Amino acid sequence: MILKASMRSQVLPMPVVLISTVSKDGVRNAAPWGCIMPILRPLDEIAIASWLKRDTLDNIRDTGEFVVNVPTVDMEEAVEVCAKSFPPEVDEFEEANLVPRPSAKVEPPGIEGCVAWMECVFVEEILRERFSLIIGRVIHLEGNDAFFDDEGGMDFEKARPMSMILGPEGGIYTRPTSG
Ligand SMILES: Cc1cc2nc3c(=O)[nH]c(=O)nc-3n(C[C@H](O)[C@H](O)[C@H](O)COP(=O)(O)O)c2cc1C
């Protein structure tokens, strides 16, 4: 079966994260993101791909900071609310009833109840005609104590971090499980 290149998400599950940022005017923002990847283990940089019309992109460019929150599959409703296109002056934490969690090293708050939080600073932008790749450095990584043992091992059946795969009728939320 030959598949169109654009159908790659059918064979390549993606993580779903919520990226939290704060605008230069202090407005809190949260947006779901699938196109995110670590840049080589065990380095500390990550890359995210962004369409150009995104408050998240504007906020990262303006402030140089963002938090990658890893939601549980139970947070689907909040993810769907944050996927809506709100104007930049709308506080998306309020819209989605997200509980802010003070970050250790950056201004944008994390989101309570998530599996883990990556506090990131802007490193580089690779701007293309229709999209942009942002490279960030993870300066603080913290896991939710409810899902991690004392050695930092995650119980992923309990944590149920959200992922996504493209089904016949669009994206389906899923979660990792043992093979
Ligand atoms: C599961 C999911 C994954 C998404 N992944 C991306 C992505 O990788 N890049 C992107 O630019 N938009 C992505 N979006 C769309 C944005 O989340 C959406 O346009 C959102 O309203 C952007 O918010 P903002 O303008 O506040 O940044 C995704 C949406 C969903 C529901």
The ligand as a Tripos MOL2 file, in Angstrom:
@<TRIPOS>MOLECULE
LIG
   31    33     1     0     0
SMALL
NO_CHARGES

@<TRIPOS>ATOM
      1 C1         -3.6350   17.7230   19.1590 C.3       1 LIG1
      2 C2         -3.2330   19.0350   18.5120 C.ar      1 LIG1
      3 C3         -1.9400   19.2220   18.0800 C.ar      1 LIG1
      4 C4         -1.5590   20.4350   17.4720 C.ar      1 LIG1
      5 N1         -0.2750   20.5910   17.0430 N.ar      1 LIG1
      6 C5          0.1120   21.7590   16.5000 C.ar      1 LIG1
      7 C6          1.4610   21.9330   16.0690 C.ar      1 LIG1
      8 O1          2.3030   21.0410   16.1780 O.2       1 LIG1
      9 N2          1.8120   23.1350   15.5300 N.ar      1 LIG1
     10 C7          0.9150   24.1470   15.3700 C.ar      1 LIG1
     11 O2          1.3020   25.2210   14.8550 O.2       1 LIG1
     12 N3         -0.3860   24.0110   15.7680 N.ar      1 LIG1
     13 C8         -0.8040   22.8470   16.3280 C.ar      1 LIG1
     14 N4         -2.0950   22.6850   16.7370 N.ar      1 LIG1
     15 C9         -3.0540   23.7760   16.5680 C.3       1 LIG1
     16 C10        -2.9730   24.7930   17.7200 C.3       1 LIG1
     17 O3         -3.0010   24.1800   18.9760 O.3       1 LIG1
     18 C11        -4.1910   25.7580   17.6380 C.3       1 LIG1
     19 O4         -4.1740   26.4340   16.4000 O.3       1 LIG1
     20 C12        -4.2160   26.7430   18.7890 C.3       1 LIG1
     21 O5         -5.4070   27.5000   18.7360 O.3       1 LIG1
     22 C13        -3.0310   27.6900   18.7540 C.3       1 LIG1
     23 O6         -3.1610   28.5370   19.8510 O.3       1 LIG1
     24 P1         -2.3630   29.8880   20.0220 P.3       1 LIG1
     25 O7         -2.7180   30.7860   18.8310 O.co2     1 LIG1
     26 O8         -2.8560   30.4000   21.3170 O.co2     1 LIG1
     27 O9         -0.9140   29.5370   20.0080 O.co2     1 LIG1
     28 C14        -2.5060   21.4850   17.3200 C.ar      1 LIG1
     29 C15        -3.8230   21.2840   17.7720 C.ar      1 LIG1
     30 C16        -4.1860   20.0740   18.3530 C.ar      1 LIG1
     31 C17        -5.6040   19.8830   18.8320 C.3       1 LIG1
@<TRIPOS>BOND
     1     1     2 1
     2     2     3 ar
     3     2    30 ar
     4     3     4 ar
     5     4     5 ar
     6     4    28 ar
     7     5     6 ar
     8     6     7 ar
     9     6    13 1
    10     7     8 2
    11     7     9 ar
    12     9    10 ar
    13    10    11 2
    14    10    12 ar
    15    12    13 ar
    16    13    14 ar
    17    14    15 1
    18    14    28 ar
    19    15    16 1
    20    16    17 1
    21    16    18 1
    22    18    19 1
    23    18    20 1
    24    20    21 1
    25    20    22 1
    26    22    23 1
    27    23    24 1
    28    24    25 2
    29    24    26 1
    30    24    27 1
    31    28    29 ar
    32    29    30 ar
    33    30    31 1
@<TRIPOS>SUBSTRUCTURE
     1 LIG1         1 GROUP 0 **** ****
